[in-house]
């Protein structure tokens, strides 16, 4: 390679690939040294330098000058191969240095091609290739060649002189960055995103808090007429986003996280970091969400294991636990309630603790606590639970019925009893009782019989006499 060609190569690589000129000259020198050693042997000392101004090459073998013509054809081919390799390494180093500092940022690119298991996206002004793996693609999204796409730079790796830039569209940090771009108050630090939990392509919950009491954190994120949140939703392909007002109070935060459902109250089990949210019957499906998604995301966001129960289910659980505890000899209703209030919900809870702690339950002494512990240790708990289940089923129907249900059952029993007695069938019921009877027995209330129509004398006279036909075919009146 002539000196002027070397200068042209260096200038071209520096301009197009943004590679430092010194790195290119150094790569050429090392390639020439490697080629020379292949020619003269590894035992000899080889030194090669390249003039930065003229491109002239000086090679020394054991201190003696050596002409490049002496390298031979094979050495020249090795030189070209090594130069290409060194330049590729230098190019990779430049790309790595450029993008390693941009991990976690959002970048716009263009889909270049679609390969099995990944999409190749070109990014940046120098059209660097990055990859969007299948696992980082939003489920249900489809991409076309030359389509613009925004992704998060998830990871930049340099392996064996090869740079790998991995993109993501499923990372929660993509949502965070999009909010920072769309909501100035977040970018300026007035509003802080406290947490994000996401099921890509379906739903995301974002907890936000404001450091300025005059700034509504939820309203700012939503924007005027929902303009800001709509922009983010469109970018994520229609993914639903819930903006949650963050609170230090678990009561407020868990209630907010479970929205749109309305929560009646929350019961906490602090040691297990478990919370039981009680909701009205008509709010249960809202709190749970489709396939449990709402409560699942709320649990992750609040960092509490949340269980949702209806008011009836909670009452049923309380009765079941109380009846179970009452299977312990000497344990009445009040002591059973005290044990549950103290945190002992199952027999296993008692056995997992210490007798000294059990004795602190109101109504127990050291001796009675020891007796309970020994009884449970020596008893088949499965049989004890089965007995408790039988007792629960006996009392559950009556104890768990609401006043309205009890009233309906009473009326149904009364009506059923009345139906058996023929003399009572004619009993006159009020309109409300008729409606209740129809609803219980699936009947329609008997329709009132229409009053008989009485013909007046005038109308009877207007009826024409019957006409008889004579034997000869003439009509006779």
C-alpha positions as CSV (number, residue, x, y, z in Angstrom):
1,X,0.0,0.0,0.0
2,X,1.4,3.4,-1.0
3,X,1.9,6.1,1.6
4,X,-0.8,8.4,0.0
5,X,-3.2,5.4,0.1
6,X,-2.6,5.0,3.8
7,X,-3.4,8.7,4.4
8,X,-6.6,8.4,2.4
9,X,-7.6,5.3,4.3
10,X,-7.0,6.9,7.7
11,X,-8.9,10.1,6.7
12,X,-11.8,8.1,5.3
13,X,-12.1,5.8,8.4
14,X,-11.8,8.8,10.7
15,X,-14.6,10.7,8.8
16,X,-17.0,7.9,8.2
17,X,-16.6,5.7,11.2
18,X,-15.6,8.4,13.7
19,X,-12.4,6.4,14.6
20,X,-9.5,8.3,16.1
21,X,-6.7,8.8,13.6
22,X,-4.1,7.7,16.1
23,X,-5.9,4.4,16.6
24,X,-6.0,3.8,12.9
25,X,-2.2,4.5,12.5
26,X,-1.5,2.2,15.5
27,X,-3.6,-0.6,13.9
28,X,-1.7,-0.3,10.6
29,X,1.6,-0.5,12.4
30,X,0.6,-3.5,14.4
31,X,-0.7,-5.3,11.3
32,X,2.6,-4.7,9.5
33,X,4.6,-6.0,12.5
34,X,2.5,-9.2,12.6
35,X,3.0,-9.7,8.8
36,X,6.7,-9.1,9.1
37,X,7.1,-11.6,11.9
38,X,5.3,-14.2,9.8
39,X,7.9,-13.6,7.1
40,X,11.1,-13.4,9.1
41,X,10.2,-15.6,12.1
42,X,9.1,-14.8,15.6
43,X,12.6,-14.9,17.1
44,X,13.7,-11.7,15.4
45,X,12.8,-8.3,16.7
46,X,10.4,-6.4,14.4
47,X,9.6,-2.7,14.6
48,X,7.2,-0.8,12.3
49,X,6.2,2.8,12.3
50,X,4.0,4.9,10.1
51,X,4.5,8.6,9.5
52,X,1.4,10.5,10.6
53,X,1.9,13.2,7.9
54,X,3.1,11.4,4.8
55,X,2.0,7.8,5.4
56,X,5.5,6.5,4.9
57,X,6.3,3.2,6.5
58,X,9.6,2.3,8.2
59,X,10.2,-1.3,9.1
60,X,13.3,-2.5,11.1
61,X,14.3,-6.2,11.5
62,X,16.8,-6.5,14.4
63,X,17.6,-2.9,13.8
64,X,18.1,-3.3,10.1
65,X,15.8,-1.5,7.6
66,X,13.5,-3.8,5.6
67,X,11.7,-3.0,2.4
68,X,8.0,-3.7,2.2
69,X,8.6,-5.5,-1.1
70,X,10.4,-8.2,0.8
71,X,7.3,-9.1,2.7
72,X,5.9,-11.2,-0.1
73,X,2.4,-11.9,-1.4
74,X,1.3,-14.0,1.7
75,X,2.5,-11.4,4.1
76,X,0.7,-8.7,2.2
77,X,-2.6,-10.6,2.4
78,X,-2.0,-11.1,6.1
79,X,-1.4,-7.4,6.4
80,X,-4.7,-6.6,4.8
81,X,-6.6,-9.1,6.9
82,X,-5.0,-7.8,10.1
83,X,-5.7,-4.2,9.2
84,X,-9.3,-4.9,8.5
85,X,-9.6,-6.7,11.9
86,X,-7.9,-4.0,13.8
87,X,-10.0,-1.3,12.1
88,X,-13.2,-3.4,13.0
89,X,-12.0,-3.5,16.6
90,X,-11.4,0.2,16.6
91,X,-14.8,0.8,15.1
92,X,-16.4,-1.4,17.8
93,X,-14.6,0.5,20.5
94,X,-16.0,3.8,19.2
95,X,-19.5,2.5,19.0
96,X,-19.3,1.0,22.5
97,X,-17.9,4.2,23.9
98,X,-20.7,6.2,22.3
99,X,-23.6,4.1,23.5
100,X,-22.4,2.7,26.9
101,X,-23.3,6.0,28.5
102,X,-26.8,5.9,27.0
103,X,-28.1,2.8,28.6
104,X,-31.6,3.4,30.0
105,X,-32.4,6.1,27.5
106,X,-35.1,6.1,24.8
107,X,-33.9,6.2,21.2
108,X,-35.7,6.3,17.9
109,X,-34.7,4.0,15.1
110,X,-35.8,2.3,11.9
111,X,-36.6,-1.4,11.4
112,X,-34.0,-2.6,8.9
113,X,-34.9,-6.3,8.8
114,X,-36.8,-8.9,10.7
115,X,-34.9,-12.1,11.7
116,X,-36.1,-15.2,13.6
117,X,-36.3,-14.3,17.2
118,X,-35.3,-10.6,16.8
119,X,-35.7,-7.4,14.9
120,X,-32.6,-5.5,13.6
121,X,-33.0,-1.7,14.1
122,X,-30.6,0.9,12.9
123,X,-30.1,3.8,15.3
124,X,-28.1,7.0,15.5
125,X,-26.6,9.2,12.7
126,X,-24.0,6.5,11.9
127,X,-26.7,3.8,11.4
128,X,-25.5,1.4,14.1
129,X,-27.3,-1.9,14.2
130,X,-29.1,-2.8,17.4
131,X,-31.4,-5.7,18.1
132,X,-34.8,-6.0,19.6
133,X,-35.2,-9.6,20.9
134,X,-38.6,-11.4,20.9
135,X,-38.7,-11.3,24.7
136,X,-38.4,-7.5,24.7
137,X,-41.2,-7.0,22.1
138,X,-44.7,-6.0,23.3
139,X,-47.1,-8.9,22.8
140,X,-49.4,-8.4,19.9
141,X,-47.3,-5.7,18.2
142,X,-46.2,-6.2,14.6
143,X,-43.4,-4.4,12.8
144,X,-42.6,-3.7,9.2
145,X,-39.3,-2.9,7.4
146,X,-38.5,0.9,7.3
147,X,-41.0,1.5,10.1
148,X,-40.0,4.1,12.8
149,X,-39.8,2.6,16.3
150,X,-38.9,4.0,19.8
151,X,-37.1,1.7,22.2
152,X,-35.2,1.8,25.4
153,X,-31.5,1.0,25.2
154,X,-31.5,-1.8,27.7
155,X,-27.9,-3.1,27.5
156,X,-24.6,-2.4,25.6
157,X,-22.0,-5.2,25.5
158,X,-18.6,-5.6,24.0
159,X,-17.7,-9.3,23.4
160,X,-14.7,-10.3,21.4
161,X,-14.5,-6.9,19.7
162,X,-18.2,-7.1,18.7
163,X,-20.6,-4.6,20.1
164,X,-24.2,-5.8,20.9
165,X,-26.8,-3.2,21.6
166,X,-30.0,-4.7,23.0
167,X,-33.2,-2.7,22.9
168,X,-36.5,-3.1,24.8
169,X,-40.1,-2.1,24.5
170,X,-41.3,-4.1,27.5
171,X,-39.2,-2.5,30.3
172,X,-40.9,-0.4,32.9
173,X,-38.1,2.1,32.4
174,X,-39.5,2.8,28.9
175,X,-42.7,4.0,30.5
176,X,-40.7,6.1,33.0
177,X,-38.7,7.8,30.3
178,X,-41.8,8.5,28.2
179,X,-43.4,10.2,31.2
180,X,-40.2,12.3,31.7
181,X,-40.4,13.3,28.0
182,X,-44.2,14.2,28.1
183,X,-44.6,15.7,31.6
184,X,-42.3,18.7,32.2
185,X,-43.0,18.6,36.0
186,X,-41.4,15.1,36.2
187,X,-38.3,16.3,34.2
188,X,-38.0,19.3,36.4
189,X,-38.2,17.2,39.6
190,X,-41.5,18.7,40.9
191,X,-43.3,15.3,40.4
192,X,-41.5,12.0,41.2
193,X,-42.4,8.6,39.9
194,X,-42.3,6.4,43.0
195,X,-42.9,3.1,41.2
196,X,-44.0,1.4,38.0
197,X,-45.4,-2.1,37.6
198,X,-46.2,-3.3,34.1
199,X,-47.6,-6.2,32.1
200,X,-46.5,-5.1,28.6
201,X,-49.3,-4.7,26.1
202,X,-52.0,-4.9,28.7
203,X,-51.8,-2.6,31.7
204,X,-49.4,-0.5,33.7
205,X,-49.7,1.2,37.1
206,X,-47.6,4.2,37.9
207,X,-47.3,5.7,41.4
208,X,-46.5,9.4,41.5
209,X,-46.0,12.1,44.2
210,X,-45.7,15.9,44.1
211,X,-43.2,17.9,46.0
212,X,-45.3,21.1,45.4
213,X,-48.7,21.0,47.2
214,X,-50.0,23.3,44.4
215,X,-49.3,20.8,41.7
216,X,-51.7,17.9,41.3
217,X,-49.4,15.0,40.4
218,X,-52.2,12.9,38.9
219,X,-53.7,15.7,36.9
220,X,-50.3,16.8,35.6
221,X,-49.5,13.3,34.3
222,X,-52.9,13.0,32.6
223,X,-52.7,16.4,31.0
224,X,-55.4,18.7,29.7
225,X,-58.2,16.5,28.3
226,X,-55.8,13.5,28.7
227,X,-53.4,14.8,26.1
228,X,-50.2,13.7,27.9
229,X,-51.3,10.3,28.9
230,X,-52.9,9.7,25.5
231,X,-49.5,10.3,23.8
232,X,-47.8,7.7,26.0
233,X,-50.7,5.2,25.5
234,X,-50.5,5.6,21.7
235,X,-46.7,5.0,21.8
236,X,-47.3,1.8,23.7
237,X,-49.9,0.5,21.3
238,X,-53.0,1.2,23.4
239,X,-51.7,-0.2,26.7
240,X,-53.9,0.9,29.6
241,X,-52.1,3.1,32.2
242,X,-53.4,3.8,35.8
243,X,-51.9,6.9,37.5
244,X,-51.8,6.2,41.2
245,X,-51.4,8.9,43.9
246,X,-48.5,7.7,46.1
247,X,-48.9,7.8,49.9
248,X,-46.9,6.9,52.9
249,X,-50.0,5.5,54.5
250,X,-50.6,1.8,53.4
251,X,-54.3,2.4,53.8
252,X,-54.4,5.2,51.2
253,X,-51.8,3.7,48.9
254,X,-53.3,0.2,48.7
255,X,-56.8,1.7,48.2
256,X,-55.5,3.9,45.4
257,X,-53.6,1.0,43.9
258,X,-56.7,-1.1,43.7
259,X,-58.7,1.5,41.9
260,X,-61.2,1.7,40.2
261,X,-62.6,-0.6,42.9
262,X,-63.9,0.9,46.2
263,X,-62.4,-0.6,49.3
264,X,-64.4,-1.0,52.5
265,X,-61.4,-1.6,54.8
266,X,-58.0,-3.3,54.9
267,X,-56.8,-5.8,57.4
268,X,-53.0,-6.0,57.9
269,X,-50.7,-8.9,58.8
270,X,-47.5,-6.8,59.3
271,X,-45.0,-9.5,60.0
272,X,-45.9,-11.3,56.7
273,X,-46.4,-8.0,54.9
274,X,-49.8,-9.2,53.9
275,X,-53.0,-7.2,53.5
276,X,-56.6,-8.3,53.1
277,X,-58.7,-5.8,51.2
278,X,-62.5,-6.1,52.0
279,X,-64.8,-4.9,49.2
280,X,-68.6,-4.9,48.7
281,X,-69.9,-7.7,46.5
282,X,-70.4,-5.5,43.5
283,X,-66.7,-4.3,43.6
284,X,-65.1,-7.7,43.8
285,X,-64.6,-8.2,40.0
286,X,-63.2,-4.7,39.7
287,X,-60.7,-5.2,42.5
288,X,-59.5,-8.5,41.1
289,X,-59.4,-7.4,37.5
290,X,-59.3,-9.5,34.4
291,X,-57.5,-12.8,35.3
292,X,-56.4,-11.2,38.6
293,X,-54.4,-8.5,36.9
294,X,-55.5,-5.5,38.9
295,X,-54.7,-7.0,42.3
296,X,-51.5,-8.5,41.0
297,X,-50.1,-5.2,39.8
298,X,-51.4,-3.4,42.9
299,X,-49.5,-6.0,45.1
300,X,-46.3,-5.4,43.2
301,X,-46.7,-1.6,43.3
302,X,-47.5,-1.4,47.0
303,X,-44.9,-4.1,48.0
304,X,-47.7,-5.9,50.0
305,X,-49.2,-9.3,49.3
306,X,-52.8,-8.2,48.8
307,X,-55.8,-10.6,49.0
308,X,-59.3,-9.4,48.1
309,X,-62.3,-10.7,49.9
310,X,-66.0,-9.6,49.8
311,X,-67.6,-8.6,53.0
312,X,-69.5,-11.9,53.1
313,X,-66.3,-13.9,52.5
314,X,-64.6,-12.1,55.3
315,X,-67.4,-12.8,57.7
316,X,-67.4,-16.5,56.6
317,X,-63.6,-16.7,57.2
318,X,-64.0,-15.2,60.6
319,X,-66.8,-17.7,61.6
320,X,-64.7,-20.6,60.2
321,X,-61.6,-19.6,62.2
322,X,-63.7,-19.1,65.3
323,X,-65.4,-22.5,65.0
324,X,-62.1,-24.2,64.4
325,X,-60.5,-22.7,67.5
326,X,-63.6,-23.8,69.5
327,X,-62.7,-27.4,68.8
328,X,-59.9,-27.1,71.4
329,X,-61.2,-28.4,74.7
330,X,-62.1,-25.6,77.0
331,X,-62.0,-22.9,74.2
332,X,-65.3,-21.0,74.1
333,X,-66.4,-18.4,71.7
334,X,-64.8,-15.4,73.6
335,X,-61.4,-17.2,73.9
336,X,-61.5,-18.2,70.2
337,X,-62.1,-14.6,69.3
338,X,-59.2,-13.5,71.5
339,X,-56.8,-16.1,69.9
340,X,-57.7,-14.9,66.4
341,X,-57.3,-11.2,67.4
342,X,-53.9,-12.1,68.8
343,X,-52.8,-13.4,65.4
344,X,-53.5,-17.2,65.9
345,X,-55.7,-18.0,62.9
346,X,-54.9,-21.7,62.6
347,X,-53.7,-24.5,64.8
348,X,-50.3,-24.4,63.0
349,X,-49.9,-20.7,64.0
350,X,-50.2,-21.8,67.7
351,X,-47.7,-24.7,67.3
352,X,-45.3,-22.4,65.4
353,X,-45.1,-20.0,68.3
354,X,-44.0,-20.3,71.9
355,X,-46.1,-21.2,75.0
356,X,-44.9,-18.0,76.7
357,X,-46.3,-15.9,73.9
358,X,-49.6,-17.9,73.8
359,X,-50.0,-17.3,77.6
360,X,-50.3,-13.5,76.9
361,X,-53.6,-14.0,75.1
362,X,-56.4,-12.6,77.3
363,X,-58.2,-15.4,79.1
364,X,-55.2,-17.8,79.2
365,X,-52.7,-18.6,81.9
366,X,-49.4,-20.3,81.7
367,X,-51.0,-23.6,82.6
368,X,-53.9,-23.3,80.1
369,X,-51.6,-22.2,77.4
370,X,-49.3,-25.2,78.0
371,X,-52.4,-27.5,78.0
372,X,-53.5,-26.1,74.6
373,X,-50.0,-26.5,73.2
374,X,-49.7,-30.1,74.3
375,X,-53.2,-31.0,73.1
376,X,-52.5,-29.7,69.6
377,X,-49.1,-31.4,69.5
378,X,-50.6,-34.8,70.3
379,X,-53.7,-34.5,68.1
380,X,-54.4,-35.3,64.5
381,X,-55.0,-31.7,63.2
382,X,-56.6,-33.0,60.0
383,X,-59.4,-34.7,62.1
384,X,-59.7,-31.7,64.3
385,X,-60.2,-29.5,61.2
386,X,-62.7,-31.9,59.7
387,X,-64.7,-31.7,62.9
388,X,-64.5,-27.9,62.8
389,X,-65.8,-28.0,59.2
390,X,-68.8,-30.0,60.2
391,X,-69.6,-27.6,63.0
392,X,-69.2,-24.6,60.7
393,X,-71.6,-26.1,58.1
394,X,-74.2,-26.5,60.8
395,X,-74.2,-22.9,61.9
396,X,-73.0,-21.1,58.8
397,X,-76.3,-20.9,57.0
398,X,-78.0,-19.2,59.9
399,X,-75.1,-17.0,61.1
400,X,-74.0,-15.7,57.7
401,X,-77.4,-14.8,56.4
402,X,-78.1,-11.2,56.0
403,X,-81.3,-9.7,57.5
404,X,-82.9,-9.5,54.0
405,X,-82.0,-13.2,53.4
406,X,-83.4,-14.2,56.7
407,X,-86.6,-12.3,56.0
408,X,-86.9,-14.0,52.6
409,X,-86.3,-17.4,54.1
410,X,-88.9,-16.9,56.7
411,X,-91.5,-15.7,54.2
412,X,-90.7,-18.6,51.9
413,X,-91.2,-21.1,54.8
414,X,-94.5,-19.4,55.7
415,X,-95.7,-19.5,52.1
416,X,-94.6,-23.2,51.7
417,X,-96.5,-24.1,54.9
418,X,-99.5,-22.2,53.6
419,X,-99.5,-24.1,50.3
420,X,-99.8,-27.4,52.1
421,X,-103.0,-26.4,53.8
422,X,-105.9,-26.3,51.4
423,X,-107.9,-23.9,53.6
424,X,-105.0,-21.4,53.6
425,X,-104.7,-21.2,49.8
426,X,-107.4,-18.6,49.6
427,X,-105.7,-16.4,52.1
428,X,-105.6,-12.8,50.9
429,X,-102.0,-11.6,50.3
430,X,-100.8,-8.0,50.0
431,X,-99.3,-6.9,46.7
432,X,-95.8,-7.1,48.1
433,X,-96.4,-10.6,49.4
434,X,-97.7,-11.7,46.0
435,X,-94.6,-10.3,44.3
436,X,-92.3,-12.0,46.9
437,X,-94.2,-15.3,46.4
438,X,-93.9,-15.0,42.6
439,X,-90.1,-14.4,42.9
440,X,-89.5,-17.3,45.3
441,X,-91.6,-19.9,43.5
442,X,-91.0,-18.6,40.0
443,X,-94.7,-18.0,39.4
444,X,-96.6,-15.1,37.9
445,X,-99.2,-13.7,40.2
446,X,-102.7,-14.8,39.0
447,X,-104.3,-12.3,36.7
448,X,-107.6,-10.8,37.8
449,X,-110.6,-12.4,36.0
450,X,-112.5,-10.0,33.9
451,X,-115.9,-9.0,35.1
452,X,-118.8,-10.7,33.2
453,X,-120.4,-8.6,30.5
454,X,-124.2,-8.0,30.9
455,X,-126.2,-7.5,27.8
456,X,-128.8,-4.8,27.8
457,X,-132.3,-5.3,26.6
458,X,-131.7,-3.0,23.7
459,X,-128.7,-4.8,22.4
460,X,-130.6,-8.1,22.6
461,X,-133.5,-6.7,20.5
462,X,-131.0,-5.7,17.8
463,X,-130.0,-9.4,17.1
464,X,-131.8,-10.5,13.9
465,X,-134.0,-13.6,14.0
466,X,-132.6,-16.8,12.6
467,X,-133.3,-17.4,8.9
468,X,-134.5,-20.8,7.9
469,X,-134.4,-22.2,4.4
470,X,-137.6,-23.7,3.0
471,X,-137.6,-27.1,1.3
472,X,-138.0,-25.3,-2.1
473,X,-135.0,-23.2,-1.5
474,X,-136.9,-20.0,-0.6
475,X,-136.1,-18.2,2.6
476,X,-138.7,-18.0,5.2
477,X,-138.7,-15.8,8.2
